[in-house]
Amino acid sequence: MTPMDEAELRRELSAVDVAPRDDSALADTVIRRGTGIRRRRRVVGALAVVLIAGGIGIGAALLPGRDAVPADPTQTPTVAVTTPAAWTDLTRLPGRYGTVDALRLPLDGATATPDVTVTEAPYPLQCDRQGLSLTTLGALRAGRTMQLGAPTTGEVESVLLFRDADAAGAFMQELRTALEGCQAGVDREPVADGDRLHRVVPVLETPEGPGEERLAAGVFVQFSLDGGVTWVESTEASVEYWVRAGDRVALVALSGEHVGDLTQDPAVMGDLDGRITQILGQ
């Protein structure tokens, strides 16, 4: 074949009919996705005291390491068995740490779909959008955390095994102190949004229930249409429910399109109590 010169190549290319790109359709798709993401993150990302961004699928599952393939294919790989290193990330609950194969969580039975994620992943400790660092978390000997993220709600379940009951109790005390200090500084002033006002109401309770120590923390959102004279609960709320029994601490958390103070909702707390009892009963 005789090569084309540059002028002939340009003439050939100019005759090619290329379909125009539909930028408006692409923009519409991006806007719809962005709106959905902002909606899911609105409560727990911008307003929550203790929970993190909606969807809650944060980080990746902790996967075991893999030995390199030996250069000699006849050589058998050596698998080292070692004691897990001490837990040093004092700002997150572990996705998987230590000997946890026998530890089951209710979310293990959840099914992922295109709209619902179910992951074993670390869970950051936060209060009023600020990270918490708890030194007593360094006494962990094992732990698992499962997270479920859906378009309008998020869930977290975790089981933590400490060195002994005293270490678990020290963790609960440090957690309570940190949340009390953080919630005291939460900005409760109403925020204007068009013709309405919004405000965040933090919650810290010691409910009745299973275990030896209990702590429920969260927030709910209210709005007013008359300049702050009357307030109505919005569909935005979150709660973290921590319970200790011996050397174990269980956490169950909810966030998203819930209404009012969830620690005072018998149906919600009954559900959380049931999950906590299942987690601690192993």
N, C-alpha and C positions, 0 to 999 in steps of 0.2 A: 504494500500500500504506500502511495506517495504521501508524505507528510504534508499537512495543510500549512500555509504560511499564516501569520498572525491575523492579517486582514480577513482572509477567508474564514478562519475560526470565529472571529467576532461576528461575521455575517450569519454564520450558522447558529450561534448562541442566541442572537437577537431574534431569530425566528421561532425559538422554543416558547410554547405557551405554558407558563407556570401558573397554577391555580393560586389565587390570592389567599393569604393567611387570614383566618377569622380572628383578629385580635379581640374583638368585642366578646366573642364566646369565651375565649381564654380568660379575659378579665372578669367576666361574670362568674366563672368557676372559682377563680381565686378569691373573689369577694365573698362568695357563699361559704367557702371553706374558712376564710378568715373570720367571718361573723360567727360561725359555729364554734371555732376555737376560743374566740373572745368570750362567748357566752359561757362555755364550760369553765373558763378560768376566772370568771368575774368574782365569784364569792371567795373561793379558797386561794386564789392568786393575789387578789388586790385587797380583800377585806378580812380573810380568816386570821384568827389568832394562832391556832395551832396546826391547821392543816395546810398542805401545799397545793400547788396548782391542780385544778380539776382534771380528771382522767387519771391522775395519780400514778400512771405508769412511768416512774422516774428511774433512771439508771438502767442497767442491764443485769440479768441474773449473774450471780457469781459462779463461774464454771471452773471445774477442776483443771489443773494443768495437764499437759500431755508430753510424754517423753519424745525426744526427737527420734526419727526412724534411723536405725543403725546403718552405717555404710555397708556392712556385710549382711546380705539378706538372710544368711543362715544363723546370724547371731540373734539370740532372744533378748528383747529389751528388759532392762531391770527397772522395776517399779519400786520407788522408794516410799516407805510408809513412815510418815512423820507426824508428830504431835502438832496440831494447829498453833500458829503463832498467836500471841496475845492479841485481843481485839483492841486496836489503837485508834480507830475512827470514832471519836467521842461525840460526833455530830450526827451520826446516822445509826439506825437499827440495821443489823445485817440482813441481807437477802438470804444467805446461807452461810453458816459458820459453825464449825465444830461437828460433833456427832449428832446429826438431826434426822437421820433417815426414818426413825420411828416416830418423829413428831409430825402429826397431821394437823392441818388447819381447815376450817369449814370451806374456805375458798378453794381448796384443792379439788372440790367437786364442781366448781364453776366451769362453764363452757365458753370459750372464746368464740366470737363471731366477727364479721367485718366491722361492726360498730362497738364491740366490747373486747377489751384487752384484759387478759389474766396473766400476771407475771410474778415470778419469785424475784424480788428486787429490793435493794436497800431503801430505807425510808428516812429522809432527812427530818431532823427535829427542828421545828420552827415555832415561833410565837410572834404575832404581829409582823409577819414578813421578815423577821430577823432570825437567823440561825441560833440554835442553842448548842452549847457544848457542856456535856455532863461527865465529870471525871469518874463518877461511879460506874459509868458504862464500861470502863476498863476492866471491871471484875467479871465480865461475861466469860462463860466457858462454852456456850453454844447458843444458837438462835436462828430463827427462820422468820421471814416476812413475805406475805403474799399481798398483791395489790390488784384491784379490779378498777378499770376505768371505762366509763360509759358516757354517752353524750350529755346526760343531765345529772350524773351522780358518780361518786367515787367511793371506794371502800378499801380499808387496810386491815389486815390481821397479822399479828406478830406474837411469837412466844419467845421469851428470853430466859435462859437458864444461867443463874449466877453461881459464883463460887460456893456460897452458902446463903442461909436465910438472912443473916445480918447484912451481907452485901446487897441482896435484893431490897431489903428494907432501906438501906442507905440510898439506893437509887431512887426509890419512891419519894424519899424525903427531899433529895436534891431536886428532883423533877418538880415537886410541889412548890418549893421555894423559888425556883426559876420562873414558874408560871405565875405565881403570885406577884413577883416583882415586875414581870413583863406586863401583865394585865393592868397593873396599877398605872402604867404609862400609856395605855391605849387611848388614842384620840377619839373621844366620844362626841365631839362636836358634829352637829348635822352638816351634811354636804348638799348643796343645791344641785338639782338635776332637772332643768326646765321648770315646770310648775310644781314640782314636788321636792321634798327634802328626804334625805336618807341618813340613817345613823346606824352605827355598829354597836351591839350590846354584847360585851364579853361575859362568859359564864365560867365559874369554877365551883364545883360542888363535890361533896363526899356522900354519894348515894348509898342506900342500903343495898345489899346484894351478896354475891359469893365472895370467897376469899377472906384474907385477914386485913388487907388495906385496899381502899378504892379511891379513885380520883377521876372525876369527869370534867373536862375542859373543852370550851368551844366558843362559838359566837353565833349570833343570829342578827338579821338585818331588819330594820323597821323603816316605814316610809310615812310621810305626812303630806296631806293635800291642803291643809289649812294653816300653813306657816308654823307648824310645830305644836299646835294646841292638842291635837289627838294623833296618836301613832298606831299604825297597823303593821302586823308582821308580814314581811315579804317572803317569797319562796326562795330564800337563801339562808342556809344554816349549816353548821358543822359541829361535830362533837368527837372527841377522843376519850375513850373509856379505858382506864388503866386499872388492873387488879393484880394484887400480889397474893400468892399462896406459897408459904415456905420459901424455897430458893427460886421460885418461878414468878415471872411477871407476864401477864397477857395484855395485849392491846387490841381493841376493835375500834375502828374509826369510820365515820360516815361524813360525807360532804356533798353539797350540791343543792338541788331543788327540794329542800325540806323547809318546813315552816316553824318558826318560833324556837323557843328554848327546848332543845331535844332532850335535855336531862330531866325535863318535867313531863315528857311524853311517855305514858305507860307502855304503849305499843313498841316504841323505839327502844326504850330501856329493857323491856322484856326480851326483845330480839337480841340485844347486846348481851344481856345476862346469860341467855341460852348459849351463845357462841363462846363467851368467856368460860362457862362451866365445861363445855366440850373441850376447850383448849387446855384448861388446867387439870382436867380429869384423866389425862394420859399417864 
